[in-house]
Amino acid sequence: MSQSTKTTVHVFRHGEVYNPTKILYGRLPDFHLSELGHQMAKAAAQALSGRDVTHVVASPLERAQETAAPIAAEFKLDIASDIRLIESSNYFEGKRVSVGDGAFSNPRHWWVLRDPITPSWGEAYLVIAQRMFEALQAARVAAEGHEAVCVSHQLPIWTLRRYVEGKRLWHDPRKRECGLASLTSFRFEGSKVVGIDYTEPAAHLVALSATAKTAKGA
């Protein structure tokens, strides 16, 4: 196709997860969407209705696959899986990380927090950015001239956005613009990103979410 071909790739954060023990679940298996999370996924699918979506791909983790399901159904598409969209690895996976009563308060874990730039507690930001950018470009190629949806996770999506915008990758997690069931949409002309849009089609449901209020989503 022509280098000026316009394509949009919507990178979609999954909905709320059922997490009664309030741990950082990361890449652990068997963490599924809550009932509210399923509603968020449906709200996003409805928001995309009428768009020219021809490709749906998701992280292999259950919560991402479940979030992708109503979108794939809306457009009568199969869900592809891409390991490059997976959540970042994290030393604190499986642990409670609440302020005051979590792993952060235990001195034996403090050495892990020594380097916030790389960071020392998990997958390097640059590695996350590069794999996510590869997944973004793969989705663009698969939907060239149309639109694609990639379902991923908060940190990888935010890192990708900062990478594309040419910003430093380390950041304050409290300032991420990547809410539950949000869409970060990358607009391409050819292979070049020419614009980024951000929307929250399930904001009315996110307002009801305990996960959003306690910032434990991933």
N, C-alpha and C positions, 0 to 999 in steps of 0.2 A: 504494500500500500504506500501511498504518498507520505513523505516525511511530515506533511501538515495534517495527517489524520488525527482527528480529535477522539480521545478516549478518556473515560473517567473510571478511576478505581476507588471505590468506597471501602475504607478500612474500618471495620465495625468492631467495637468492643462488645464482648459477651454481656448477657444480662446478669442479674443478681444470682449468686450461688447459695445453695443451702449449706450452711456452715455453722451448726449449733455450737461446736466447740471453739469457734473463733480462732482458728489457727491460720497461719500463712500456708495455704495449701499448694501454691506453686504448681509444680508438675505432678503432684500426687494423683493417682487414679481415683475414680469413683466420687468425684465432686461434681454434682449435677446442678442444674438450674433449680432454683426454688420456684414455687408457683408464681410468685411475682416476676421472677426472671423469665419464665415462659411468656407471661403477658408482655414484658418488655420486648422480647424477640418478635412477637406478633405485631406490636405497635410499629416497630421498625420496618417490618415487611410491608405493612399497610402504607407507611410513609414512602416506600420505594415503588409502590404499585403504579404502573403506568410508565415507569422508567424503562430504558432500553438495556436491561441487565441480561447478559448472555453467558455469564460465567460466575459460579459461586464456589469459593474455596475456603477451607477453614483449618485452623490448628487442629491437630488430632485429639486434643483433650476434650473430654465429654461435654463440658460446658460450652465450648466453642461449636462443636458439632450440633448440639441441641439448639443453639442460637441460630445457626445457619439453616436449620430445618424449615421453618416457616417461610424464609426467603426463597429457598430452593423450590418449595411447594408453590409459592406465588407465581414463579416464572417457569414452572414445570422443568426444572433442571436437576441434574444430579449434583451432589456435593463432592468436590474434589478435596483431598487432604494435602497439606503442605507442612512438613515438619519445621520449615523456616518461620512459620507463623506462631510457633509454640511460645509459651510463657518462658521468661528468663529463669535460669537456675539460680538458687539462692541458698546460702548456708542455713538460714533460719526456717527453711521449709519444714513443715510439720510442727513448728513451735508457735506458742502464743507470743505475739509481739506488741501487745497492748502497753501503752504508757503506764508505768507504775507496777504492773503485775506480770509482765511478760519477760521474754528472754533478754531484752535490752537492759533490764535491771540487774541481771546476774553478771558479776565481774568476770567470770570465766569466759564470757562471750565478747568482752570489750575489745580484745585484740583483733577480732574480725572486723571491727569498725574503723581500723586504723587509717584506711585510705578511701575517702569518699569520691575520689576522682575516677578511679578505674572502673568499678569499685572493688574493694577487697572482699566483700561478702558475697559476691556472686559473679555471674557472667559479665564480661567487660562490655561497657556501653557501646564501644566501637564494633565489637563482634555482633551484638544485637542489631545495631543499625545496619550493618552490611548484609546480614542474612535477611532482614526485613526488606531492605531495598531490592535485593534479588527477588524476593517473593512478590513485591509490588510490580516489578518489571515483568515477571513471568505472567502475572494476572493481566497486565496491560496487553501483552502479546496475545494471550488467550482470548481476550475480548476486543481486540483492535477495531476501532471504529464504533465501538458500543460502550457498555459499562460492565464492570465486574464488582463483586463484593468479596472482600477478604475478612474473615472473622478471626480476631486475635485477642490480645490481652493488653491491659493498660500500659505497663512499662514499655513493652516492645513498640506499641503504637506511638507513644509520646516520644520515645527515642528516635523512631523513624522520622517523625515530623521535624524534630530539632535538627536531625542530620540533613534532611532535604532543605531546610531553611538556612543551613549554614551556621547554626548556633552551637555553642559548646554543649556537649552531651550530658555532663553532670549537672544536676539541677536539684531544686527543692521539691520533693514529692508532693508536698501540700499545694503546689502551684500548677500541677498538671491540668491541662484542659482536655480531659478524656474521661467523661462520666460514663456510668453504666449505660450500655446499649446506645452509645453515641457513634456518630459517623464522622470520620475524618476523611474527606474526599479529595483525592489528588487528581487534578485536571491536567491532561497531557496534550501536547501537540507533537506528533511523532513520538519520540522517546523522551522528550523533555517535559518536566513538570512546569506548567505555566501558572498554576494557581492551587491554593489549598482552601477548602471550605470546612467548616465545622458546624454540625447540627446535633441536637438532642431530641430525637423524635419521641422518646419515652420519658421526657422530663417529668410529666405529671405522675408517672409511676415511680420514678427515681425519688421523688419527694417523699414517698411512703417507705423507702428502703432503709432498713437498719444498717445495711452494709455501707451505703453512701454516707450515712451519718457518722459512722465510726471509722470510715476510710480503710476498711479491710478488704475491699474488692481487689481482684488482680486480673 
